[in-house]
């Protein structure tokens, strides 16, 4: 686990099938820590999380990022939260729901992304870290660029591209991706560049 922004730590799990890493996030801006979209990790990494501050919540950006949520919820005795539109699509025990505009533990604001892969796809805005944490709305692949997942992942890929525009209503420098390489500087410009390339 490494700190890539003040109070923001990440760890990764390689996906040979995809050809890039899946990323989990540990965010502790002040006293309250949360985990976002947890992926597999070694015991040493969970021990480090506990040393830094036991997470009070597990936050999921979409239904497909359940991944290791139950393990982390059990390990840290922390509730799992997901957007209310994705809640009926998961089978794990949930501790709470959120919606667009909600403030979450860890100082995060929910930004629901319309017409995405899942009905409750969200980004989480951290003003303290000047960062936007995205699940599957955008991926960091190839490194240094942001792109959508393949078109077949969406009901309407064109609408999904257009839905990304909502992110430009917010101010941030970094885009921390669930899949692939995060962009630590110029993240907002990287989203604008994606939209230009995509013709959205």
C-alpha positions in Angstrom: 0.0 0.0 0.0 1.4 3.4 -1.0 0.4 7.0 -0.3 -0.1 8.7 -3.7 -1.8 11.8 -2.4 -2.0 13.3 1.1 -4.3 10.9 3.1 -5.0 8.7 0.0 -3.4 5.3 -0.2 -3.7 2.6 -2.9 -3.0 -1.0 -3.5 -3.4 -3.0 -6.7 -4.1 -6.5 -7.9 -3.1 -7.5 -11.4 -5.7 -8.7 -13.9 -3.9 -10.8 -16.5 -7.2 -11.0 -18.5 -7.5 -7.2 -18.8 -3.8 -6.4 -19.0 -3.9 -3.8 -16.2 -4.3 -3.5 -12.4 -7.4 -3.3 -10.4 -7.0 -0.7 -7.6 -8.4 -0.4 -4.1 -8.3 2.8 -2.1 -7.8 3.7 1.6 -8.7 7.3 2.3 -8.0 9.0 5.6 -8.1 12.8 5.3 -8.3 13.4 9.0 -9.4 11.0 11.8 -12.0 8.9 9.8 -10.8 6.3 7.4 -12.7 4.6 4.6 -12.0 1.9 2.0 -13.2 2.3 -1.5 -13.7 -0.6 -4.0 -11.4 -3.1 -2.2 -9.4 -5.6 -4.2 -7.4 -8.6 -3.0 -4.4 -7.7 -0.8 -1.9 -9.2 1.5 -2.3 -9.5 5.2 0.5 -7.0 5.7 -1.5 -4.4 3.8 -4.6 -4.9 5.9 -2.5 -4.7 9.0 -1.1 -1.4 7.8 -4.6 -0.1 7.3 -5.4 -1.0 10.9 -2.2 0.8 12.1 -3.1 3.9 10.2 -6.7 3.9 11.4 -9.4 1.3 11.3 -11.8 2.0 8.4 -15.3 2.9 9.5 -17.0 2.2 6.1 -16.5 0.3 2.9 -17.7 2.3 -0.1 -18.5 0.8 -3.5 -18.7 2.9 -6.7 -20.8 0.2 -8.5 -22.2 -3.3 -8.1 -19.3 -4.9 -9.9 -16.8 -3.7 -7.3 -18.2 -5.9 -4.6 -14.9 -7.9 -5.0 -13.4 -8.2 -1.5 -16.1 -6.0 0.2 -17.4 -8.8 2.5 -13.9 -9.8 3.6 -13.0 -6.2 4.5 -16.4 -5.6 6.2 -15.9 -8.6 8.4 -12.2 -7.9 9.1 -12.8 -4.3 10.1 -16.4 -4.6 11.3 -17.3 -1.8 8.9 -20.6 -1.4 7.0 -20.7 -1.6 3.2 -22.4 1.3 1.4 -23.5 1.5 -2.3 -25.7 3.8 -4.4 -29.4 3.0 -4.0 -29.8 2.1 -7.7 -27.2 -0.6 -7.5 -28.3 -2.0 -4.2 -30.9 -4.5 -5.6 -28.2 -5.9 -7.9 -25.8 -7.1 -5.2 -26.2 -10.1 -2.9 -24.0 -9.0 0.0 -25.2 -7.5 3.2 -25.3 -3.7 3.1 -25.0 -1.2 5.9 -26.4 1.8 4.0 -27.2 3.4 0.8 -26.3 6.7 -0.8 -27.5 8.9 -3.6 -26.1 11.8 -5.8 -24.9 14.7 -3.7 -24.7 12.8 -0.4 -21.7 13.4 1.9 -20.1 10.2 2.9 -17.6 9.2 5.6 -14.0 10.2 4.7 -15.2 13.7 3.5 -16.4 12.3 0.2 -19.2 13.6 -2.0 -21.2 11.3 -4.3 -21.4 12.1 -8.0 -23.7 9.7 -9.8 -22.8 9.3 -13.5 -25.8 8.9 -15.8 -26.1 6.2 -18.5 -23.0 4.3 -17.2 -22.3 0.6 -17.0 -24.6 0.2 -13.9 -27.5 2.3 -12.9 -25.8 3.4 -9.7 -22.3 4.1 -11.1 -20.7 6.8 -9.0 -17.5 8.9 -8.6 -16.4 10.0 -5.2 -15.0 13.6 -4.8 -12.4 14.2 -2.2 -11.9 18.0 -1.8 -9.2 17.5 0.8 -7.1 15.5 -1.7 -8.3 17.5 -4.8 -9.2 14.2 -6.3 -12.0 12.3 -8.0 -12.2 8.5 -7.4 -13.9 6.7 -10.2 -15.0 3.1 -10.3 -15.7 1.9 -13.9 -16.9 5.2 -15.4 -13.4 5.7 -16.8 -10.3 3.5 -16.8 -6.6 4.5 -16.8 -5.6 2.5 -19.8 -3.3 3.0 -21.6 -1.3 4.8 -18.9 -1.6 8.6 -19.1 -5.1 8.4 -20.7 -8.6 8.0 -19.6 -11.0 5.8 -21.6 -14.3 4.0 -21.4 -14.6 0.3 -21.0 -15.4 -1.6 -24.3 -18.7 -0.5 -25.9 -20.4 -3.9 -25.1 -20.2 -3.1 -21.4 -22.9 -0.4 -21.9 -26.5 -0.4 -22.9 -25.7 2.7 -25.0 -22.0 3.6 -25.3 -22.7 7.0 -26.8 -24.9 8.0 -23.9 -22.2 6.6 -21.5 -19.6 8.9 -23.1 -21.9 11.9 -22.8 -22.7 11.0 -19.2 -19.0 11.6 -18.3 -19.6 15.3 -18.8 -21.1 15.6 -15.4 -17.7 15.2 -13.9 -16.6 18.5 -15.4 -19.0 20.3 -13.1 -16.5 19.6 -10.3 -13.0 20.8 -9.5 -10.2 18.3 -9.0 -6.7 17.7 -10.1 -6.3 13.9 -9.8 -8.5 11.1 -11.2 -8.0 7.9 -9.3 -9.2 5.0 -11.4 -10.5 1.6 -10.2 -8.9 0.0 -13.3 -5.5 0.9 -14.7 -3.2 3.8 -13.9 -4.5 6.9 -12.0 -3.7 10.4 -13.2 -2.3 12.5 -10.4 -2.0 15.8 -12.3 -4.2 17.2 -15.0 -7.0 14.8 -14.4 -9.7 17.2 -15.3 -7.9 18.0 -18.6 -7.5 14.2 -19.2 -11.3 13.9 -19.0 -11.7 16.8 -21.5 -9.2 15.1 -23.8 -11.1 11.9 -23.6 -14.4 13.6 -24.6 -12.6 15.3 -27.5 -11.2 12.0 -28.7 -14.6 10.3 -28.3 -16.4 13.1 -30.1 -18.8 13.5 -27.2 
